[in-house]
Amino acid sequence: MDASLQPLEALAQWSHWLPLADAAASPSRSSGVYVARLGADGQLIYVGMAGPRSGWGVRGRLKAYVSGKGLVSGLGEAALDKALADPDWLRSKTAKVEAGNPSRAKRWGRDALDLLDIYVCWAETSNAAEALILERKCLLELTDVGGDFDIDLWNRQVPSDELAAEFADAALARATEGLVKASQLSGSEQKLADAQLFDAELYDLLWVVLRGRTTIETLKKNSENLLGPLTPMGIQVKTRRAADLGTSRPVSASLFNLAWEILLDHGYVDRVTLDQLAQGVNTKRAAPVFAILSLLPNVTAEEGAEVRLLHTGPSASVDRASRRAGGASHATTG
């Protein structure tokens, strides 16, 4: 592993470093995260993510930069800002303008990237939500103020201290809860206790899709519910009437876990199946659970007399089995 990627090594499987122009033709069309640095062995300067981009993923994002079309966002904007702050580069450009040979804006963008000699590597993900999660984790790792790696990246927005603290506190709360239970319980009691905490993968996905969202509409009645914070133990979901009366309780992580596991194992989940497989989990608050899960990648709501969620991702049951074998459930994230 390249030394410059040491802080990110455990987060994903990264490609080799390549000059940006070469890298633009190399990745697959999947979603993912890319990391940029100055020169073949210079400092890290930027972390970005790419969603599907009409089926082009990371490749499409890098191609946009190389073509000069990505001037107003991401790495392209950051590179042009740096080039415009270089007096020599700017003088060479203005000299051409004064000589009557102006360049198009996208040519300035390409020249800015050439000036900086940018190299990139990337990691591919299954979907945009996973790419967003990975990007967030990379930024938190690289901008850890006071930590081993506090790098001055060119990203215009990096996780604030508040955001980093929020994510760290959530991870710590889950880890601490797990340690307390491990020391006090065993056997079937431990299994039941673990079910009260969010599945680690599900928690990360929810953290992404719910951030900044304050309301959610149920799928069948389109009833608006108010959303509180996501915690390791559940989500506060209130009808407006319940909010006015102060009578609401959080929807438990165990109910989300149950619905999520059924969805991955069977490819679908509905209220009948949820009730049949409940095994003591209270399913009364299924409506907001289905509404929230429908926001996740590869999950769609099927129209009909009753709400049914479908998992449209590839080989859901096989993927779930492999995660079980690997012991991924309830892992501490961050």
Stockholm file with secondary structure:
# STOCKHOLM 1.0

chainA/1-334         MDASLQPLEALAQWSHWLPLADAAASPSRSSGVYVARLGADGQLIYVGMAGPRSGWGVRGRLKAYVSGKGLVSGLGEAALDKALADPDWLRSKTAKVEAGNPSRAKRWGRDALDLLDIYVCWAETSNAAEALILERKCLLELTDVGGDFDIDLWNRQVPSDELAAEFADAALARATEGLVKASQLSGSEQKLADAQLFDAELYDLLWVVLRGRTTIETLKKNSENLLGPLTPMGIQVKTRRAADLGTSRPVSASLFNLAWEILLDHGYVDRVTLDQLAQGVNTKRAAPVFAILSLLPNVTAEEGAEVRLLHTGPSASVDRASRRAGGASHATTG
#=GR chainA/1-334 SS CCGGGGGGGGGCCCCCCEEHHHHTTSSCSSCEEEEEEETTTCCEEEEEEECCTTTTHHHHHHHHHHHTCCCSSHHHHHHHHHHHTCHHHHHHHHHHHHTTCCCCHHHHHHHHHHHHTEEEEEEECSSHHHHHHHHHHHHHHHBCTTSSCBCCCCCSCCCCHHHHHHHHHHHHHHHHHHHHHHHHCCHHHHHHHHTTSCCHHHHHHHHHHHTTCCEEECTTTCCEEEEEEEETTEEEEEEHHHHHHTCCCCEEHHHHHHHHHHHHHHSEEEHHHHHHTCTTCCCTTHHHHHHHHTTSTTEEEECSSSCEEEECSTTHHHHHHHHHHTTCTTCCCC
#=GC SS_cons         CCGGGGGGGGGCCCCCCEEHHHHTTSSCSSCEEEEEEETTTCCEEEEEEECCTTTTHHHHHHHHHHHTCCCSSHHHHHHHHHHHTCHHHHHHHHHHHHTTCCCCHHHHHHHHHHHHTEEEEEEECSSHHHHHHHHHHHHHHHBCTTSSCBCCCCCSCCCCHHHHHHHHHHHHHHHHHHHHHHHHCCHHHHHHHHTTSCCHHHHHHHHHHHTTCCEEECTTTCCEEEEEEEETTEEEEEEHHHHHHTCCCCEEHHHHHHHHHHHHHHSEEEHHHHHHTCTTCCCTTHHHHHHHHTTSTTEEEECSSSCEEEECSTTHHHHHHHHHHTTCTTCCCC
//
